[in-house]
Amino acid sequence: MLSHNRRLLWHFYHIQGPKYRCNLFTFNRLAEVREIHSLIFEQTIRSTVECKGVGLHSGAHSSLRLLPAPSGTGIVFRRTDLDNYQVEASSRNVAKVSYATSLMKKGVLISTTEHLLSACIGTGVDNAIVELDNLELPILDGSARPFVDMILRAGLRKQRRKRTYLRIRKELELREGDKFIGVYPVADRSYSVAYKINFPHPLIGRETFEVELSGDSYLSQIASARTFGFLHDKQAMLNMGLIRGASDENVIVLSRDRVLNGPLRYRDEFVRHKVLDLIGDLALLGRRIFGRIIADRAGHAMHTALVSRLLRDKSLWEEVAADEVRPAPAEEARTAAERFA
């Protein structure tokens, strides 16, 4: 006799007809991602997966392998070209944060970490070893989707240790000119992100996007959003030693009035990519949060500054398991409408 989940899957396949049959695998994977977020235990991947590609800024070719890891490991980068030296994905190892987030420990650099770390948060991976044979992670298609697909191909394995979260107890806000980022308590076990951007370009301008990271929202709304750049900035960035691996295969390229390598994957793909980056940078907390993040033209430097400030002031949060969460005090949990109007 078919289980409830299998009956649903059979029903979906047979009522949709031939034109939707190619979506069966995707539907099954989406169901798997939904299950991830209901678990209270840590997870790792089931098997080793790998990819190859070029680094966005260095232009260096690298091979990356993602391996299972024991409970409590977190995400750890291992430079196989430097005697397997390990660099933990932690705020204390943050090095450079101008056009990407890079980690460094005792002179060993791991560059452009945010897309992979974002994928780990989005798919529920707590523990993994990331083997890398060069200084920069491959940019792949410029989004987190290839990393998400790698993780889902490897499969997920629940571990015995309970996952712990940082439950935000007090608000924290950082400002720098017209840039802003803040984190706020919530009255439940949710994690949501709201982002505003404002670029003087006819195809971008002011964009706003917000998402609650539950169910398949990361996979369907965030993971595929690609990084972007402006053609008129190209030479200046090359002169700074950046974007040496950029191409129209891994970056949305904009002239002064149009996208040169469209179509866009989302109408507001630009701001969605900023959300993707923020989720990856906040992974440097070492744990997921229960809270609400609001950012306005923030960027990597402010993302990681928020992480650092949070970890320094333990009065702002408490460490809890998912089944231990108490509602936040009413005065600490202002509504989303008040904060993101």
N, C-alpha and C positions, 0 to 999 in steps of 0.2 A: 504494500500500500504506500502511496506517495506521501511524504511528509508535507506539512503545510507550505513550507518555502518552495519545495519542488512543485507542488500543485500550482502555486502562483506563477512560477517560472514557465511551466507547461502552458498555463492559461494565456500568459502574455505572448508566448511564441505562436500559439495556434490561432488566436483571435486576430492577430495583426496582419497576417497574410504575408506573401512572399517578399514584398518590398521592404519589410522591417526585419527580415530574418537575420540580416547582417548585424542587427543591434543586440542579439541574444547575448554575446560575450560581454558587451558593454553593460547591459542590464545586470548580468550576474556580478560583474565587478563593482557596479554601483551599490548593489546589495551588500557586498563585502565591506565597502567603505562605511556604509551606514552602521553595520555591526561594530566596526572599530570604535566608534565614538560612544557606544553604550558600555564598553568594557571599563572596569576599574583597575585592571592589572596592566603592568608594563608589557610592551611587545617588542619583538625583534623580527627580522625577516627569516624565512624558512631556509633559503638557499642563497648561494652567492650569485650575484649578477654583475655585469660589467658593461662599460661603454668606452668609446674613444672619441676624441675631438680636439678642437683647438681652443685655447684660452682667449677670451674676449680682448683683454688688454695686453697680455704678453705676446700673443700670437704663437705661443709654444704649444706643440702637440703633446697630449697626455692621455694616458690610459687610467681609468678609474674602476675600481672594484668595490662593491658594497657587500660586506660580510656580516653574518649574524654575530651577536655579542651577548654576553651574560647580563642578567639583571643588574641594574645599578651602574652600568658602564657609561651610559649616555652616548652621544655621538663623538667619536674619536677619529681624527684624521691621522693617517700613517704614511709618511713619505718613504716609499719603497726604494727610492734612489738615494736616500740618505740613511742607510742602515736601519730602516723601519722606525725612524724617530717619530714619536707620537705627539700630536698637538690636540688638546681637548677643545671641543666647541664650547667655549666658556668666555664670559665677559672679561676675565682677567687676561685672556690671550689676544684681545682685540688690538690690532696694529694700525692699519690704514683704513679710513672710511670715507674717502672722497667720492670716487665714482663706483665703488664696490666695497664690500666688507671683507677684510683680510685678517687672518690670525697669524700671530708669530710667537714662538717660544724658543728662547735661546738661539735666536738668529734664523730659525727654520720657519719659512713662510708658507702659508696656505692662502691662496688668493681667490676671491670671488666665491664665497661660500654660501651666499644668501639663497640661491635658487634650490640647492640641494637641501639645506636646512628647512626651508619653507615646505618642500615636498615631504620631509620627515614629519613635520607638524601636521600637515594636511592629511597624511595617511595614517598617522598614529604610531609611527616608529619611535620608540624611546631609546633603543640601544642598537648601535651598529658601528662597525669599523669601516672607515672609508680609506681604502688604499689608493694612493696617488703617486705617479712616478715623475711628477714635475711640480712646479710651484703653483700652477693655477688649474682650477677645475675646468673641464671642457664646458663651453657655453651651450653646445648642442643647438637647439633651435631658438635660444634666447628666452625660453620660458621654463617653468618647472615641470611641464608635462612629460618630457622624456624621463625625468627622474621618477615621477609618479608611476609611469608605465613600468619602469624597471622594478620598483618596489612591489607593484601588484603582480608582476610576472614571477618574482621571487616568492610571493606569498607571505603571510603574516603569522607569527606564532606567539600565542599568549604565554606570558611568563608568570611565575608564582608570586613575584613581589608586587605589592600594591603600588599603583602609580600615585605619586604625590603632586599636588598642585600648589601654586602660590595664589591664595585668595587675597585679592586686594581689599584692604580695610580702610585706607584713607586715600584721598585723591593726591595726585602729584602732577604738576604742570610745569613745562619748560617752554620758554619763549626766547627767540633770537630774531630781532627785527620783526618781519612779517611771518616768520616761521613759528610753528607751534606744535607741541605734542603733549598729550595728557593721558593719564590712566585713572580709572574711576571704579569704585566698588559696584557690584551688581547684587541683586537680591536672590540670585539663583546660581546654578553651576555653569553659566554661559561664558563664552569668550567671543567678543565681537570687536570688529575693527571698522572705523569710519575714516575716510581719507578725502581731502580736498587738494586739488592741484590748480595752478593757474599759469599757463604758458602763453606768451604773446604769439600765438600761431592760429590761423583761421580754423584748423581742424582740431585744435585742442581747447584753447581758452580755459574757461573754468569747468572742471569736471569734478563730480562728487560720486563716491560709491561707498556703500556700507554693506557688511555681511556678517552674519553670525556663523561661526565655524562649527556647524553641526551637520549630521547626516552627510550628504554628498556635496555640500555647498562649495567646499574647496575645489573639488574635482571639476564641478560643472561651471563655477563662476570665476575661479581665480587661476588655477594651474596653467591654463593655456595662454595667459596674457604674456606677451613678449616685451623685452626691453626695446627702447626706441632711442633714436638720435637724429640730429639735424645735420644735413649735408653741409651747411655753411660753417658748422663747428668742426668739421672733419680735420682740417689741416692743423688747427690750433691744438686739438687733442692728440694728434699724432706727434706734434712737436713736444708734448708733455710726456711722451712715452706710453700713451694710452691707445685703445681700440686697434691695436695691430692685428688682431684676429677678427675684426668686425667684417661682415659681409651682408648682402641682402638675404642670405640664408639664415642669419641668426639675430638680426636687428631690424626693426621697422625703421626705414629710412625716409625722412621727410625733407622735401625741398621747402622753399618758402611758402608754397601754396598747395602742396599735395603730397600724398603718400606715393613714393616711387616704386614700392614693391608690395602693393596691396594684393588682395583685400585684407581689411582688418578682421580679426577673429571675433571681436566684440565692438560694438559702436564706441564704447568708452574703454577701449583696451589700455589706453595710456594710464589712467588712474587705477585700473585693476592691477596693472603691473606694479605700481607703487604699493598697493596692498600686499601683493605677493612678496615684495622685498621686505616690507615691515614685518610680516609674519616670520620670515627667515631670520631677520636680525633679532627679533624678540626670542627666538629659540636659544639665544645665548644666555638667557636666564637659567637654562638647564632644566627647566620644568615648564609645563603649560601653565596658563593663568586662568583664574576665574575673575573676569573683569572686562571692562570696556576701554578700548583704546581709540582716541580721536587724534588725528594728525592733519595739519594744514601746511603743505609745502615743506615738509619736514626733512626728508632725506636721510641717508645712512648715518651721518654724524649725530643727528638728533635721536634717531632710533636707538643707537648704541649708547648715547648719553643717558637716555631714559633707563635702559637696562642697568647701567652702572649705578645710577642714583637709587634705583629700587633696591638693588642688592646691598648697597651701603646702609640704607635706613630700614632696619627690620621692623620698625613700628608701622610701616606702610602695608605690611602683608603678614599673613600667617601661612604656614605650610600645613596642608590638610590632604586627606584622602577624599576621593569623590563621595564616599558614603558618610563623611563626617562634616559636611558643609552645613553651617547654620546660616539663616538669612542675614544679609548685611543690615546694619542699623538704617532706619528709614532716612535719617538726615544725611547719610553717606551715599545714598543711591538716588541721585537726581535722574530725571527722565532723559531719554535719548533726545527728545525734542528740544529740551532746554539746552543741551550741550552741543547739538550739531545743527542748530537753526541757521 
